[in-house]
Amino acid sequence: MLQLPPPPACAFASDNAAGAHPLVLDALVRANAGHALAYGDDAWTARVTDRFRDLFGSQAHAMLVWNGTGANVMALACMVRPADSVVCSQWAHIAVDETGAPERILGAKLQTLPTTDGKIVPAQLESLRYLIGDQHHAQPGVLSITQSTELGTLYTAAEITALCETAHSMGMLVHLDGARIANATAALGGTLEALRSFTVDAGVDVVSFGGTKAGLAYGEAVVFLNPALAARAAFIRKQVTQLPSKMRFIAAQFEALLADDLWIRLAEHANGLATRLHTATDGLPGLAYDAPPQVNSVFPILPAHLIAPLQDWCFFWDWDTSRHQVRWMTAWDTTADDVDRFVAGVATALRD
């Protein structure tokens, strides 16, 4: 039996496992004082809606929702027309991890494209152009991409711009699933200009803006960069069960997270510790990587017989079981000590 050192205080399963940031919790407590009108008719929602305009420009319209799946479903519901398909990577969260919600609720076909790195390229969209106008096929209507991707990779601003240009030339709209948009923004420069470069400036129409993985207790936002698509969004949000009655509590959390670019600083911290984890384990005998991390996740390949004991010691998720590949993920609350303790345990397991 492996004799491993004491495990770290923080697991490496997911940034979804992290708690809420103290400033976010403080904002929740402050928002709890007194009464406020429901369904977004409150001062917190008004302020945070203005803050999203500061981020994306005066034309942007943000609407708060409960969770990531709901954000994606609501966004796509405002974009998809009858007989449209949604084109996405075969790794996309909407295709793999949302229990078929987009297909069931939208009644639209998800058309998945193969990728080795989670990123779609314009030539793949062009390969679908022959479907346009053929009454026997679902029409490519929406391109949905993820930034950062489910494989921890990043689209550059130029790559998203090229995808948007191709999609728009085909009459398609572009949705960006930004469950980890904070990590992507941090990795691409950590500035307002970096955020805009791969969203509004690139031609993206609608963004699902992640809050939960970034430090909220709960809550996401759907940000319409193409204001025409928001025309019926208020009704659609209610219809897909994503209208919070006490919306001030989601708005207050976002207000705290977006203040002074806290969301970017927390993501920079998580990304940096993923790099620390990779650097400390790369080269350990018996462990291999395909590539260094771009954001806050690393994907090592481990000896098969060590995976379960290490998961029992400090839990993490399997990834590609055919290759004995797993995923280690850092979060806003991961510490350098957590990383060092985890590395010590992995090194001990590989040695013994």
C-alpha positions as CSV (number, residue, x, y, z in Angstrom):
1,M,0.0,0.0,0.0
2,L,1.2,3.5,-0.8
3,Q,2.4,5.6,2.1
4,L,1.6,9.1,1.0
5,P,2.2,12.4,2.9
6,P,-0.8,14.4,4.3
7,P,-3.0,15.6,1.5
8,P,-3.4,19.3,0.6
9,A,-6.3,21.2,2.1
10,C,-7.6,22.0,-1.4
11,A,-8.5,19.2,-3.9
12,F,-7.6,19.5,-7.6
13,A,-10.9,18.2,-9.0
14,S,-12.4,21.4,-10.4
15,D,-12.7,25.1,-9.9
16,N,-16.4,24.3,-9.4
17,A,-15.4,22.7,-6.1
18,A,-14.0,25.9,-4.7
19,G,-16.0,28.1,-2.3
20,A,-17.1,31.7,-2.9
21,H,-14.7,34.5,-2.5
22,P,-15.0,36.4,0.8
23,L,-15.8,39.7,-0.9
24,V,-18.6,37.9,-2.8
25,L,-20.0,36.5,0.4
26,D,-19.7,40.0,2.1
27,A,-21.7,41.4,-0.9
28,L,-24.4,38.7,-0.4
29,V,-24.7,39.6,3.3
30,R,-25.0,43.3,2.5
31,A,-27.6,42.7,-0.2
32,N,-29.7,40.7,2.3
33,A,-30.7,43.8,4.3
34,G,-34.2,45.0,3.8
35,H,-36.6,44.4,0.9
36,A,-35.9,45.0,-2.9
37,L,-38.3,44.5,-5.8
38,A,-38.0,41.1,-7.5
39,Y,-37.0,39.9,-11.0
40,G,-34.2,42.4,-11.5
41,D,-36.0,45.6,-10.7
42,D,-33.4,46.5,-8.0
43,A,-30.4,48.7,-7.7
44,W,-27.8,45.9,-7.7
45,T,-29.0,44.6,-11.0
46,A,-29.0,48.0,-12.5
47,R,-25.5,48.7,-11.4
48,V,-24.1,45.4,-12.6
49,T,-25.8,45.7,-15.9
50,D,-23.9,49.0,-16.3
51,R,-20.7,47.3,-15.3
52,F,-21.1,44.7,-18.1
53,R,-21.5,47.6,-20.5
54,D,-18.2,49.0,-19.2
55,L,-16.7,45.6,-20.1
56,F,-18.2,45.0,-23.5
57,G,-19.4,48.4,-24.8
58,S,-22.5,50.5,-24.6
59,Q,-24.4,48.2,-27.0
60,A,-24.0,45.2,-24.7
61,H,-27.0,43.9,-22.8
62,A,-26.4,41.5,-19.9
63,M,-29.0,39.3,-18.3
64,L,-28.4,37.3,-15.1
65,V,-29.3,33.6,-14.8
66,W,-28.9,30.8,-12.4
67,N,-26.2,28.5,-13.8
68,G,-24.0,27.6,-16.8
69,T,-26.3,25.1,-18.6
70,G,-29.1,27.6,-18.2
71,A,-27.0,30.4,-19.6
72,N,-26.0,28.3,-22.7
73,V,-29.6,27.2,-23.3
74,M,-31.0,30.7,-22.9
75,A,-28.3,32.2,-25.2
76,L,-28.9,29.6,-27.9
77,A,-32.7,29.9,-27.6
78,C,-32.3,33.6,-28.5
79,M,-30.2,32.7,-31.6
80,V,-31.6,29.5,-33.1
81,R,-34.3,29.6,-35.7
82,P,-36.6,26.7,-36.6
83,A,-34.7,24.0,-38.6
84,D,-31.3,25.4,-37.5
85,S,-28.5,23.3,-36.1
86,V,-25.9,24.4,-33.6
87,V,-22.3,23.6,-34.7
88,C,-19.8,22.9,-31.9
89,S,-16.8,20.8,-31.0
90,Q,-17.3,17.3,-30.0
91,W,-15.8,18.3,-26.7
92,A,-18.2,21.1,-26.1
93,H,-20.0,21.3,-22.8
94,I,-23.3,21.7,-24.5
95,A,-22.7,18.4,-26.4
96,V,-21.1,16.3,-23.6
97,D,-22.1,17.6,-20.1
98,E,-25.6,19.1,-20.3
99,T,-27.7,16.0,-20.4
100,G,-29.0,16.9,-23.9
101,A,-30.6,20.1,-22.5
102,P,-29.9,22.2,-25.6
103,E,-31.4,19.6,-27.9
104,R,-34.4,18.8,-25.8
105,I,-35.3,22.3,-24.9
106,L,-34.4,24.0,-28.1
107,G,-35.5,21.2,-30.4
108,A,-32.3,21.9,-32.5
109,K,-29.7,19.5,-33.8
110,L,-26.2,19.8,-32.3
111,Q,-23.7,19.2,-35.1
112,T,-20.4,18.2,-33.6
113,L,-17.0,18.6,-35.3
114,P,-13.9,16.6,-34.4
115,T,-11.0,18.4,-32.9
116,T,-7.8,17.3,-31.2
117,D,-7.4,20.4,-29.1
118,G,-11.1,21.5,-28.6
119,K,-10.8,24.3,-31.2
120,I,-12.8,24.6,-34.4
121,V,-11.1,26.1,-37.4
122,P,-12.8,28.0,-40.3
123,A,-12.2,25.2,-42.8
124,Q,-14.5,23.0,-40.8
125,L,-17.3,25.5,-41.1
126,E,-16.6,25.9,-44.8
127,S,-17.1,22.1,-45.1
128,L,-20.7,22.6,-44.0
129,R,-21.5,25.3,-46.6
130,Y,-23.0,22.7,-49.0
131,L,-25.9,22.2,-46.5
132,I,-27.1,25.8,-46.9
133,G,-30.4,25.8,-48.8
134,D,-30.9,22.0,-48.8
135,Q,-34.4,21.4,-47.4
136,H,-33.4,17.9,-46.4
137,H,-30.8,19.1,-43.9
138,A,-30.8,21.1,-40.7
139,Q,-29.3,24.5,-41.6
140,P,-26.1,25.6,-39.9
141,G,-27.5,28.4,-37.8
142,V,-25.2,29.0,-34.8
143,L,-21.6,28.3,-34.1
144,S,-20.9,27.7,-30.4
145,I,-17.2,27.9,-29.3
146,T,-15.8,27.6,-25.8
147,Q,-13.1,30.0,-24.4
148,S,-11.1,28.6,-22.7
149,T,-12.0,25.2,-24.1
150,E,-12.8,22.0,-22.3
151,L,-9.3,20.8,-23.0
152,G,-7.8,23.9,-21.4
153,T,-6.7,25.5,-24.7
154,L,-7.2,29.0,-25.9
155,Y,-8.4,30.6,-29.1
156,T,-6.4,33.7,-30.0
157,A,-8.4,36.8,-30.9
158,A,-7.4,36.3,-34.5
159,E,-8.7,32.8,-34.5
160,I,-12.1,33.8,-33.2
161,T,-12.2,36.7,-35.6
162,A,-11.6,34.3,-38.5
163,L,-14.3,32.0,-37.2
164,C,-16.8,34.8,-36.8
165,E,-16.1,36.1,-40.3
166,T,-16.6,32.7,-41.8
167,A,-19.8,32.0,-39.8
168,H,-21.3,35.4,-40.6
169,S,-20.5,34.9,-44.3
170,M,-22.6,31.7,-44.1
171,G,-25.5,33.5,-42.4
172,M,-24.6,32.0,-39.0
173,L,-24.5,33.6,-35.5
174,V,-21.7,33.0,-33.0
175,H,-22.1,32.0,-29.4
176,L,-19.1,31.9,-27.0
177,D,-19.4,29.7,-23.9
178,G,-17.3,31.6,-21.4
179,A,-17.7,29.4,-18.4
180,R,-14.0,30.1,-17.8
181,I,-13.8,33.5,-19.6
182,A,-12.0,34.9,-16.6
183,N,-9.1,32.4,-17.1
184,A,-9.0,33.1,-20.8
185,T,-8.9,36.9,-20.3
186,A,-6.1,36.6,-17.7
187,A,-4.1,34.3,-20.0
188,L,-4.5,36.6,-23.0
189,G,-3.3,39.8,-21.3
190,G,-5.5,40.4,-18.3
191,T,-7.0,43.6,-19.5
192,L,-10.3,45.0,-20.8
193,E,-8.7,45.2,-24.2
194,A,-7.8,41.5,-24.1
195,L,-11.5,40.6,-23.2
196,R,-12.9,42.7,-26.0
197,S,-10.3,41.4,-28.5
198,F,-11.8,37.9,-28.5
199,T,-15.4,38.8,-28.0
200,V,-17.0,42.0,-29.2
201,D,-14.1,43.1,-31.4
202,A,-13.9,39.6,-32.9
203,G,-17.6,39.6,-33.9
204,V,-19.1,37.3,-31.3
205,D,-22.8,37.8,-31.0
206,V,-23.7,36.4,-27.6
207,V,-21.5,35.4,-24.6
208,S,-22.3,33.1,-21.7
209,F,-20.2,34.8,-19.0
210,G,-19.1,32.5,-16.2
211,G,-19.3,33.5,-12.6
212,T,-19.5,30.3,-10.5
213,K,-16.1,29.0,-11.5
214,A,-14.6,32.5,-11.1
215,G,-15.5,32.9,-7.4
216,L,-19.3,33.3,-7.1
217,A,-21.5,31.0,-5.0
218,Y,-23.9,30.7,-7.9
219,G,-24.9,32.7,-10.9
220,E,-23.9,33.4,-14.5
221,A,-24.7,36.1,-17.1
222,V,-25.8,36.0,-20.7
223,V,-24.3,39.0,-22.5
224,F,-25.8,40.1,-25.9
225,L,-23.2,41.8,-27.9
226,N,-25.6,41.8,-30.9
227,P,-28.4,43.8,-29.3
228,A,-31.0,42.7,-31.9
229,L,-30.8,39.2,-30.4
230,A,-31.9,40.5,-27.0
231,A,-35.3,41.6,-28.3
232,R,-37.2,38.7,-26.8
233,A,-34.6,37.6,-24.3
234,A,-36.6,38.6,-21.2
235,F,-39.4,36.2,-22.2
236,I,-37.1,33.4,-23.2
237,R,-35.2,33.7,-19.9
238,K,-38.4,33.1,-18.0
239,Q,-39.5,30.3,-20.3
240,V,-36.3,28.3,-19.8
241,T,-36.6,28.7,-16.0
242,Q,-33.6,31.0,-15.7
243,L,-35.3,34.1,-14.2
244,P,-34.2,34.5,-10.5
245,S,-36.9,36.2,-8.5
246,K,-34.4,37.6,-5.9
247,M,-32.0,38.6,-8.6
248,R,-30.2,41.1,-6.3
249,F,-28.3,38.2,-4.8
250,I,-26.7,37.2,-8.1
251,A,-26.2,40.9,-9.1
252,A,-24.5,41.7,-5.8
253,Q,-22.1,38.8,-6.2
254,F,-21.2,39.9,-9.8
255,E,-20.8,43.5,-8.6
256,A,-18.2,42.3,-6.1
257,L,-16.4,40.0,-8.5
258,L,-16.2,42.6,-11.3
259,A,-15.1,45.5,-9.0
260,D,-11.4,46.4,-9.5
261,D,-11.0,43.5,-11.9
262,L,-11.1,41.0,-9.0
263,W,-12.3,38.3,-11.5
264,I,-9.2,38.7,-13.6
265,R,-6.8,38.7,-10.6
266,L,-8.4,35.5,-9.2
267,A,-8.0,33.9,-12.6
268,E,-4.4,35.0,-12.9
269,H,-3.8,33.3,-9.5
270,A,-5.4,30.0,-10.6
271,N,-3.6,30.0,-14.0
272,G,-0.3,30.7,-12.3
273,L,-0.7,27.8,-9.9
274,A,-1.5,25.4,-12.7
275,T,1.8,26.4,-14.3
276,R,3.5,25.8,-11.0
277,L,1.9,22.4,-10.8
278,H,2.9,21.5,-14.3
279,T,6.5,22.7,-13.9
280,A,6.9,20.7,-10.6
281,T,5.6,17.5,-12.1
282,D,6.8,17.6,-15.6
283,G,9.7,15.2,-15.9
284,L,8.7,13.0,-13.0
285,P,9.4,9.3,-14.0
286,G,6.2,7.7,-15.2
287,L,4.2,10.9,-15.8
288,A,3.8,12.5,-19.2
289,Y,2.1,15.6,-20.6
290,D,0.9,16.5,-24.1
291,A,1.4,20.2,-23.6
292,P,1.9,22.8,-20.8
293,P,-1.2,24.5,-19.5
294,Q,-2.6,27.6,-21.0
295,V,-5.1,28.3,-18.2
296,N,-5.9,26.6,-14.9
297,S,-6.0,22.9,-15.9
298,V,-3.3,20.3,-16.6
299,F,-3.8,16.9,-18.2
300,P,-1.2,14.4,-17.1
301,I,-0.9,10.8,-18.2
302,L,-0.2,8.5,-15.2
303,P,0.5,4.9,-14.6
304,A,-2.9,3.2,-14.5
305,H,-2.4,1.5,-11.2
306,L,-1.7,4.8,-9.4
307,I,-4.7,6.7,-10.5
308,A,-7.3,5.3,-8.0
309,P,-4.9,5.5,-4.9
310,L,-4.1,9.1,-5.7
311,Q,-7.8,9.9,-6.2
312,D,-8.5,8.4,-2.8
313,W,-5.8,10.5,-1.3
314,C,-6.7,13.8,-3.0
315,F,-9.6,13.6,-5.5
316,F,-9.3,14.6,-9.1
317,W,-11.2,13.5,-12.2
318,D,-10.4,11.0,-14.9
319,W,-10.2,12.5,-18.4
320,D,-9.2,10.1,-21.2
321,T,-9.4,6.7,-19.6
322,S,-8.1,5.0,-22.8
323,R,-4.8,6.8,-22.3
324,H,-4.8,6.9,-18.4
325,Q,-5.1,10.7,-18.7
326,V,-6.5,12.7,-15.8
327,R,-7.3,16.3,-15.1
328,W,-5.8,18.4,-12.3
329,M,-7.4,21.8,-11.9
330,T,-6.6,24.8,-9.8
331,A,-9.0,27.4,-8.5
332,W,-9.0,31.0,-7.1
333,D,-8.5,29.6,-3.6
334,T,-5.7,27.1,-4.4
335,T,-2.5,28.0,-2.6
336,A,1.1,27.4,-3.4
337,D,1.2,25.1,-0.3
338,D,-1.7,23.1,-1.8
339,V,0.3,22.6,-5.0
340,D,3.5,21.7,-3.2
341,R,1.8,19.1,-1.0
342,F,0.0,17.6,-4.0
343,V,3.3,17.4,-6.0
344,A,4.9,15.7,-3.0
345,G,2.2,13.1,-2.9
346,V,2.4,12.4,-6.6
347,A,6.1,12.2,-6.5
348,T,6.0,9.7,-3.7
349,A,3.5,7.6,-5.5
350,L,5.5,7.5,-8.6
351,R,8.7,6.7,-6.7
352,D,7.2,4.0,-4.5
